[in-house]
Amino acid sequence: MGGRRIWLGAAAVFAFLVATPTAMAAVDEPWAGKLDSRHSALMAGGDDSGGVVARNFKVLGHHDLGMADANGDVWAHGRFAYVGTWSDPCNGRGVKIVDVSRLRHPRLIGTLAAREGTSAEDMVVRRVSTSFFSGDLIAVGIQRCDPENPALDEQQFGIELWNVSNPYSPVKLGELGITNGDGGVHELDLFQRGRKVYALLAVPFREWFDPMPGGDFVIADVTNPRAPFIVSDWGAGENGFSPGPFWGQGSFGATFDHSARVSKDKKKAYVSYWDLGVLTFDIRDVSNPRLVSRTRYKPRADGDAHSMTPYRNRHGRQFILQNDEDFDPRSPTRIRFPGGRGIGNENPGASPLWLEPGHRVNAPVIRAANQGCLAGDYPADTAGKIAVVTTLFPFFDPEGGEEPACTQDVQEAAAEAAGAAAVVHDFIAEATSPQFFDLSDVGIPAVFTDHETAQEMVEAGRATLRALRPSWGFLRVFDAKTGKQVAKFDGAPNVHAFPPPDGFWSIHNTETRGRRAYSSWYTNGVVALDLRPLDRRPPGNPRMVGQFVPAVPGDMVPEVWGVFVRRDGVIFASDIPSGLWIVRPTGRAASGGHDD
């Protein structure tokens, strides 16, 4: 088993967790026309009809964008909306441009940043004015999505910059290559400060895997969009925050920059760094970003800081609304044994601990001989016991080490064949936190834990593996100064359901207007939240006051990726399968709404 195989498996996990694996069975046939007259009642102001949910929302318009691909993020600027394109299918379509001057009748007028073998998921449009360029400037993140085309191995991926002062005739101004042969910019922000224009770029895993590495968080000077350049970068590894790319907590422990956002005063950058939380940088000197604070998870949390939105309550207290994108509802496992305790993470392909009687396995503990790869490695009395197997993982460790004798799924199958009630991986690694890398289909719970916990379990001779409450990703609220969590909202439908209904029940992005927040929540659509409880001392949890869920064609499920709130309160939402939706919050969901 080599390091390349491990990395390919990890890359697949990353793709799954940072961008939902939507079902694309209908891609070969355009979906246009499959969205039927069920929407007509909603366009006229209806409430619920034909699978669409519009509670305290009014549907104003919809465009399916041709149904030729999967949609990414959304941005609105003036009379136009821009919708990105996800990587599956990898058709290189770029950013779709939509004329929304007539909200009830949006028109698809073209695309930009189309490039073979790439996706263009995220984009930002700003009105800028410098000695080099004045007008509407769009920055688009470009990522490689076709691993089979060898011609892409020699190319660079980063951002493209376009003049969209006339969106009917966009003009490419320049581009900035950042990664080499793979990767690219996942999310970004764009802002002008004084006479300069800068882009904040999130370049996942650049620090760890690019052949010419730099930090994952990049600041670029795009004042002259025809000649952009990198000003500075920052990486968690070089600054001592992580020993490796897959170091963190939860079922997808990792350290990488997923998103970057500028503060309102343009002096700070909020960088969502997955299991490190949201890092706040002082960027008054863009050549030397200085870390000033970060949000912090409790040990039993799953991590996964995807993105954030700053929010100030009526007392002037600053909060970070943090979106945790978690697609594995199995939360970390509590491990207890006489004299100690620990934390583990389940293999999502194994039998869930939550479905065991009492959500737990309590049994004697035995250790398999060697690495537990063969049936003969297990004692004759293994049946009904927790089997601990030695799982070596030297990959990503600069010092290297002994490679494992077999893959993790082989160990789990051998433990099940020996009659074990559960299998616990004694995960021995210097640069990677305990987690699965070989997805298996095994009929007993499979848990990964650290070497010390595994040893103490064996010495104690008995242990309890208890599942914590299942949870998809939800909204956490942190005090911006201290980085401590002060509130949360995890009350959207099915966030804690297990096994869950078909769909993806994690939060994705959040935007605010007044005392309301609007979160894109994949299969939950757009969720409206009342933020006034954050005015209390101590702060209370936000409350759900509305929901919009689009109808989708065939047997697909809604997967609302992006949400953009225009100044007039109109919301633009991008749904992966069904396109662009334009809605207006009403009643309690509106920013000026009142409680009934």
C-alpha positions in Angstrom: 0.0 0.0 0.0 1.7 3.2 -1.1 1.4 6.8 -0.3 -0.1 7.6 -3.7 -3.0 5.2 -3.1 -3.6 6.8 0.3 -3.5 10.3 -1.2 -6.0 9.4 -4.0 -8.3 8.0 -1.4 -8.0 11.1 0.7 -8.6 13.3 -2.3 -11.9 11.5 -3.0 -12.9 12.0 0.6 -12.1 15.7 0.3 -14.1 16.0 -2.8 -17.1 14.4 -1.1 -16.9 16.6 2.0 -16.3 20.0 0.5 -18.7 19.7 -2.4 -21.7 17.5 -2.2 -21.7 14.4 -4.5 -25.0 15.1 -6.2 -26.6 12.3 -8.2 -26.0 13.2 -11.9 -27.9 10.3 -13.5 -29.9 12.7 -15.7 -26.9 14.6 -17.0 -26.9 13.0 -20.5 -30.4 14.3 -21.1 -31.2 18.0 -20.5 -33.5 18.4 -17.6 -35.2 21.5 -19.1 -38.9 21.0 -19.2 -39.0 18.5 -16.3 -39.7 21.4 -13.9 -43.4 21.5 -14.5 -46.3 23.8 -13.7 -46.0 23.0 -10.0 -44.0 26.2 -9.8 -46.7 28.4 -11.3 -48.7 28.7 -8.1 -45.5 29.8 -6.2 -44.7 32.4 -8.8 -48.1 33.8 -8.1 -47.4 33.9 -4.4 -48.5 30.5 -3.2 -47.1 28.9 0.0 -46.7 25.1 -0.5 -47.2 23.2 -3.7 -45.9 20.1 -5.5 -42.8 19.5 -3.4 -41.7 23.2 -3.1 -41.6 24.6 0.5 -42.0 28.3 0.8 -42.8 29.1 4.4 -42.4 32.9 4.9 -40.9 33.1 1.5 -42.4 34.2 -1.9 -40.9 32.7 -5.1 -40.3 35.5 -7.6 -38.5 33.7 -10.3 -36.5 30.7 -11.4 -34.2 29.6 -14.3 -32.9 26.1 -14.7 -29.7 27.4 -16.4 -30.0 24.8 -19.2 -29.7 21.8 -16.8 -26.5 20.8 -18.5 -24.3 20.6 -15.4 -24.3 21.1 -11.6 -24.4 24.6 -10.1 -22.0 26.2 -7.6 -22.1 29.4 -5.8 -24.2 32.5 -6.7 -23.4 36.3 -6.7 -25.7 39.2 -7.7 -24.5 42.6 -8.8 -26.8 45.2 -10.3 -29.2 43.7 -12.7 -27.3 40.5 -13.1 -26.6 37.2 -11.3 -23.7 34.9 -11.7 -23.8 31.2 -10.9 -20.8 29.0 -10.8 -20.3 25.5 -12.1 -19.4 22.5 -10.0 -16.9 19.8 -11.0 -19.3 17.0 -11.7 -19.8 16.8 -14.6 -16.5 18.4 -15.4 -17.6 20.2 -18.5 -15.6 23.4 -18.1 -18.7 25.6 -18.6 -17.5 28.3 -16.3 -19.8 30.9 -14.8 -23.3 31.4 -16.0 -24.5 35.0 -16.4 -28.2 35.7 -15.8 -30.1 38.9 -16.6 -32.4 39.4 -13.6 -33.7 42.9 -14.4 -37.1 41.2 -14.6 -37.1 39.0 -11.5 -40.0 36.8 -12.6 -38.4 36.2 -16.0 -34.6 35.8 -15.5 -32.7 35.2 -18.8 -29.5 33.2 -19.3 -27.3 35.5 -21.5 -23.9 33.8 -21.6 -21.0 32.4 -19.7 -17.4 33.4 -18.8 -14.3 31.7 -17.5 -15.1 28.6 -19.5 -12.0 26.3 -19.5 -11.6 22.7 -20.4 -11.0 20.4 -17.5 -11.8 22.9 -14.8 -14.7 24.0 -12.5 -15.6 27.6 -11.6 -17.4 27.2 -8.4 -17.0 30.6 -6.6 -16.9 34.2 -7.8 -17.1 37.7 -6.5 -18.1 40.9 -8.4 -17.0 44.4 -7.2 -17.2 47.9 -8.6 -13.6 49.1 -8.5 -11.8 52.2 -9.7 -8.0 52.4 -10.1 -5.5 53.9 -12.5 -5.5 50.5 -14.3 -9.2 49.7 -14.5 -12.5 51.2 -13.6 -15.7 49.2 -13.8 -17.3 46.0 -12.6 -14.6 43.3 -11.9 -15.3 39.7 -11.4 -12.8 37.3 -9.9 -13.4 33.6 -10.5 -11.8 30.6 -8.7 -10.5 28.0 -11.1 -9.9 24.4 -10.1 -8.9 21.3 -12.0 -11.6 18.7 -12.1 -10.5 16.3 -14.8 -7.8 13.9 -13.5 -7.6 11.9 -16.7 -6.4 14.6 -19.1 -2.5 14.5 -19.0 -2.4 17.9 -20.8 -3.6 19.5 -17.5 -0.6 18.2 -15.6 1.5 21.0 -17.0 -1.0 23.8 -16.4 -1.7 26.2 -13.5 -4.9 26.8 -11.7 -5.9 29.9 -9.7 -8.2 32.8 -10.6 -9.4 34.6 -13.7 -10.3 38.3 -13.8 -13.0 39.6 -16.2 -14.5 43.0 -17.0 -18.3 42.6 -16.5 -19.2 46.3 -16.8 -21.3 45.0 -19.7 -22.3 41.4 -18.8 -23.7 40.9 -22.3 -20.1 41.2 -23.5 -17.7 40.2 -20.7 -14.0 40.7 -21.4 -11.2 38.6 -19.9 -8.5 40.9 -18.5 -6.0 38.5 -16.9 -5.4 35.4 -14.8 -3.2 34.3 -11.9 -1.9 30.7 -11.7 -1.3 29.5 -8.2 -1.2 25.7 -8.1 0.7 23.5 -10.5 -0.9 20.5 -12.2 -3.8 20.2 -9.8 -5.9 22.0 -7.2 -6.8 25.6 -7.6 -8.8 28.3 -5.8 -11.9 27.0 -4.0 -13.4 30.2 -2.5 -12.3 33.8 -2.5 -13.2 37.5 -1.8 -12.3 40.7 -3.6 -12.1 44.2 -2.2 -10.7 47.7 -2.9 -8.8 49.6 -0.2 -7.5 53.0 -1.2 -6.0 52.8 -4.6 -5.4 49.1 -4.4 -7.6 46.0 -5.2 -6.9 42.7 -3.5 -8.2 39.2 -3.7 -8.2 36.8 -0.7 -7.9 33.3 -1.9 -8.5 29.9 -0.3 -6.3 27.3 -2.0 -7.0 23.9 -0.3 -4.0 21.7 0.4 -1.6 23.8 -1.6 0.8 23.8 1.3 0.9 20.0 1.5 0.7 18.7 -2.1 1.7 21.3 -4.6 5.1 20.7 -6.2 6.0 24.3 -5.6 4.3 24.7 -2.2 3.2 27.9 -0.5 0.5 28.6 2.0 -3.2 27.8 1.6 -4.2 31.3 2.4 -3.1 33.7 -0.4 -3.4 37.4 -0.8 -3.1 38.7 -4.4 -2.8 42.2 -5.7 -5.2 42.6 -8.6 -5.1 46.4 -8.9 -4.0 45.8 -12.4 -6.2 42.9 -13.4 -4.1 42.3 -16.5 -1.0 41.6 -14.3 -2.1 40.2 -10.9 0.5 38.9 -8.5 0.8 37.2 -5.1 1.6 39.5 -2.2 1.7 37.0 0.6 0.6 33.6 1.8 0.1 31.7 5.0 0.1 28.0 5.9 -0.8 26.1 9.0 2.1 23.7 8.7 4.8 26.2 8.4 3.4 28.2 11.3 3.3 25.2 13.6 -0.5 24.5 13.7 -0.5 21.1 12.1 2.0 18.3 11.3 0.2 17.2 8.2 -2.8 17.7 5.8 -5.1 15.2 7.5 -4.5 16.3 11.1 -7.7 17.5 12.9 -10.7 16.0 14.6 -13.8 14.1 13.6 -14.3 11.7 10.7 -12.5 13.9 8.2 -9.7 15.4 10.3 -7.9 17.9 8.1 -6.1 21.2 8.0 -6.7 23.3 4.9 -8.0 26.7 4.0 -11.6 26.3 2.6 -12.8 29.9 2.5 -11.6 33.5 2.9 -13.6 36.7 3.6 -12.7 40.3 4.2 -14.2 42.3 7.1 -16.4 45.3 6.6 -13.6 47.7 7.4 -11.3 45.8 5.1 -8.6 45.5 7.8 -9.2 41.9 8.7 -9.5 38.6 6.8 -11.6 35.7 8.1 -10.1 32.4 7.0 -12.1 29.2 7.5 -9.4 26.6 8.1 -11.5 23.5 8.6 -10.6 21.8 11.9 -8.5 24.8 13.0 -11.7 26.9 13.0 -12.0 30.4 11.6 -8.7 32.3 11.8 -8.9 36.1 11.9 -5.9 37.9 10.4 -4.9 41.6 10.6 -4.3 42.4 7.0 -3.6 46.1 7.3 -0.2 45.1 6.0 -1.2 42.7 3.2 2.4 41.6 2.8 2.5 40.2 6.4 -0.9 38.9 7.5 -0.9 38.6 11.3 -3.0 36.0 13.1 -4.9 37.6 16.0 -7.5 35.0 17.0 -9.3 31.9 16.0 -12.5 30.0 16.9 -11.9 26.7 18.8 -13.7 23.4 18.9 -14.3 21.2 21.9 -12.5 17.9 21.7 -15.7 15.9 20.9 -16.8 18.3 18.1 -16.5 17.2 14.5 -14.8 20.3 13.2 -15.2 21.2 9.5 -15.2 25.1 9.5 -16.4 25.7 6.0 -17.2 29.4 5.9 -18.3 32.3 8.1 -20.3 35.5 8.2 -19.5 38.4 10.6 -22.4 39.8 12.7 -22.7 42.6 15.2 -25.6 42.7 17.6 -27.4 45.8 18.8 -25.0 46.2 21.7 -22.0 46.3 19.3 -20.7 42.8 20.2 -19.1 41.1 17.3 -19.8 37.5 16.5 -18.6 34.9 13.9 -21.5 32.9 12.4 -19.6 29.8 11.4 -20.9 27.2 9.0 -19.6 23.6 9.7 -20.0 21.5 6.6 -20.2 17.9 7.8 -21.5 15.2 5.6 -20.9 12.3 8.0 -23.7 12.5 10.7 -21.8 10.0 12.9 -20.3 12.2 15.5 -17.1 11.3 17.3 -17.3 8.2 19.5 -16.9 8.3 23.3 -14.6 5.6 24.6 -14.6 4.7 28.3 -12.8 2.0 30.2 -11.8 1.4 33.8 -9.4 4.2 34.7 -9.7 6.4 31.6 -11.5 7.6 28.5 -10.8 8.7 25.0 -12.3 9.8 21.7 -12.7 7.8 18.5 -14.1 8.2 15.0 -16.2 5.7 13.1 -15.7 4.4 9.6 -18.9 5.6 7.8 -19.0 2.4 5.8 -19.3 0.2 8.9 -22.3 -0.7 11.0 -23.3 2.4 12.9 -22.7 2.5 16.7 -25.9 4.6 17.0 -28.0 1.6 15.9 -26.5 -0.7 18.5 -28.7 -1.3 21.6 -28.3 1.7 23.9 -26.1 3.3 21.1 -23.1 1.5 22.5 -21.0 -1.6 22.6 -19.8 -2.7 26.0 -17.5 -5.7 26.0 -14.2 -7.3 26.9 -11.2 -6.1 24.9 -8.6 -8.3 23.1 -5.8 -7.3 20.8 -5.2 -9.1 17.6 -1.7 -10.4 16.9 0.5 -8.8 14.2 -1.8 -6.3 12.5 -5.0 -8.3 12.5 -5.0 -8.9 8.7 -5.6 -12.6 8.9 -8.1 -14.8 10.7 -5.3 -16.5 12.6 -4.3 -13.2 14.2 -7.4 -13.3 16.4 -7.7 -15.3 19.7 -10.1 -18.3 19.6 -12.4 -16.5 22.1 -12.7 -13.2 20.0 -16.5 -13.7 19.5 -18.5 -10.9 21.2 -15.4 -8.9 22.2 -13.9 -5.6 21.0 -10.9 -6.4 18.9 -8.1 -3.9 18.8 -5.9 -3.9 15.7 -2.6 -2.2 15.1 -3.1 0.3 12.2 0.2 1.8 11.0 -0.1 5.0 9.0 3.3 6.6 8.2 2.0 8.5 5.2 2.5 12.3 5.2 5.0 11.9 8.0 8.3 13.5 6.8 10.2 10.8 8.7 8.3 8.0 7.1 8.0 4.6 8.8 6.9 1.0 8.4 4.0 0.6 6.0 1.0 -1.4 7.1 0.7 -5.1 6.2 -2.8 -4.7 4.8 -5.5 -2.1 4.3 -8.0 -1.0 6.9 -10.9 -2.7 5.3 -9.0 -6.0 5.3 -8.5 -5.6 9.1 -12.2 -4.9 9.6 -13.3 -7.9 7.5 -10.9 -10.2 9.5 -12.2 -8.9 12.8 -15.8 -9.4 11.7 -15.0 -13.0 10.5 -13.5 -13.7 13.9 -16.8 -12.8 15.5 -15.8 -9.5 17.1 -18.5 -7.2 18.4 -16.6 -4.2 17.2 -13.1 -3.4 15.9 -11.0 -0.5 17.1 -8.0 0.7 15.1 -4.9 1.6 17.2 -4.0 4.4 14.8 -0.3 4.9 14.9 0.8 8.0 13.0 2.8 11.2 13.6 1.2 13.4 11.0 -2.4 12.2 10.7 -5.2 12.0 13.2 -7.1 8.8 13.7 -9.6 8.3 10.8 -10.6 6.0 8.0 -8.9 6.0 4.6 -10.3 2.7 3.3 -14.1 2.8 3.1 -15.4 -0.6 3.9 -18.7 -2.4 4.1 -18.5 -4.2 7.4 -21.3 -5.5 9.6 -19.7 -4.4 12.9 -18.8 -0.9 14.2 -15.3 0.2 13.3 -13.7 2.9 15.3 -10.3 4.7 15.0 -8.5 6.1 18.0 -5.1 7.2 19.1 -2.4 4.9 20.3 -2.5 5.8 24.0 -6.3 5.2 24.2 -6.0 1.9 22.4 -3.3 0.7 24.7 -5.2 1.7 27.8 -8.3 -0.1 26.5 -6.3 -3.3 26.1 -4.7 -3.0 29.5 -8.1 -2.3 31.2 -9.5 -5.4 29.5 -13.0 -4.0 29.0 -14.4 -0.9 27.3 -17.5 0.9 26.2 -17.8 2.5 22.8 -20.7 4.9 22.9 -22.1 6.9 20.0 -22.7 10.6 20.5 -25.8 12.1 19.1 -25.6 12.0 15.3 -25.2 15.4 13.6 -24.8 16.9 10.2 -23.1 20.3 9.9 -24.9 23.2 11.5 -24.4 26.9 12.5 -22.1 27.7 15.4 -21.9 31.2 16.9 -18.6 32.4 18.3 -17.5 35.5 20.2 -15.2 37.2 17.7 -12.7 38.3 20.3 -12.3 35.2 22.4 -13.0 32.5 19.8 -15.4 30.8 22.3 -18.7 29.3 21.1 -21.6 31.2 22.7 -24.6 29.8 20.7 -25.7 27.6 17.9 -28.5 26.6 15.6 -28.9 22.9 14.8 -32.7 22.8 14.7 -33.1 22.6 10.9 -35.0 19.4 9.8 -33.1 16.1 9.8 -29.8 17.6 11.2 -29.9 15.0 13.9 -31.9 12.3 12.1 -30.3 8.9 11.9 -30.6 7.1 9.7 -31.5 10.2 7.8 -34.0 10.6 4.9 -32.5 10.8 1.4 -30.6 14.1 1.1 -27.7 16.1 2.4 -28.7 17.9 5.6 -25.6 20.0 6.3 -25.4 23.8 6.3 -23.2 25.4 3.6 -23.2 29.3 3.5 -24.9 32.0 5.5 -25.6 35.7 4.8 -27.3 38.3 6.9 -29.6 41.3 6.5 -30.7 43.3 9.5 -31.5 40.9 12.4 -32.0 37.9 10.1 -29.7 35.3 8.7 -30.3 33.2 5.6 -28.4 29.9 5.3 -28.1 27.7 2.2 -28.6 24.3 3.8 -28.4 21.8 0.9 -31.6 19.6 1.0 -33.1 21.9 3.6 -32.9 24.7 1.0 -32.7 28.2 2.4 -33.3 28.5 6.2 -34.2 31.9 7.7 -33.0 32.6 11.2 -33.9 35.3 13.7 -30.7 36.6 15.2 -32.2 38.8 17.9 -31.5 36.2 20.7 -27.9 37.1 20.2 -28.7 40.5 21.8 -29.3 38.8 25.1 -26.7 38.5 27.9 -25.6 35.7 27.7 -26.5 35.2 24.0 -29.4 32.9 23.1 -29.6 30.5 20.2 -30.9 31.8 16.8 -34.5 30.8 15.9 -35.8 29.4 12.6 -38.4 31.7 11.2 -38.8 30.5 7.6 -37.7 28.0 5.0 -37.6 27.8 1.2 -36.9 24.4 -0.5 -37.0 24.2 -4.3 -38.6 21.4 -6.3 -36.1 19.4 -8.4 -36.6 17.0 -11.3 -37.0 13.3 -11.2 -35.7 11.4 -8.2 -33.1 14.0 -7.3 -33.0 16.0 -4.0 -32.6 19.7 -3.5 -29.0 20.8 -2.8 -29.0 24.5 -2.3 -25.3 25.6 -2.5 -25.3 29.4 -2.5 -27.3 32.2 -1.1 -26.9 35.9 -1.9 -29.0 38.7 -0.2 -29.3 41.8 -2.3 -29.7 45.2 -0.6 -33.4 45.3 -1.3 -33.9 42.0 0.5 -34.3 39.8 -2.6 -32.5 36.5 -2.2 -30.7 34.6 -5.0 -30.2 30.9 -4.3 -28.3 28.4 -6.4 -29.4 24.8 -6.3 -27.0 22.2 -7.6 -29.5 20.3 -9.8 -32.3 22.8 -10.5 -30.6 26.2 -11.1 -31.2 29.7 -9.9 -34.1 30.6 -7.6 -35.1 34.2 -6.8 -37.2 34.6 -3.6 -38.3 37.3 -1.2 -38.5 36.6 2.6 -41.9 37.6 4.0 -43.5 37.8 7.5 -41.1 36.7 10.2 -38.4 35.7 7.8 -38.1 39.3 6.5 -35.4 41.4 8.1 -38.1 43.7 9.4 -40.4 40.8 10.3 -42.3 40.7 13.6 -43.1 37.8 15.9 -46.6 36.5 15.9 
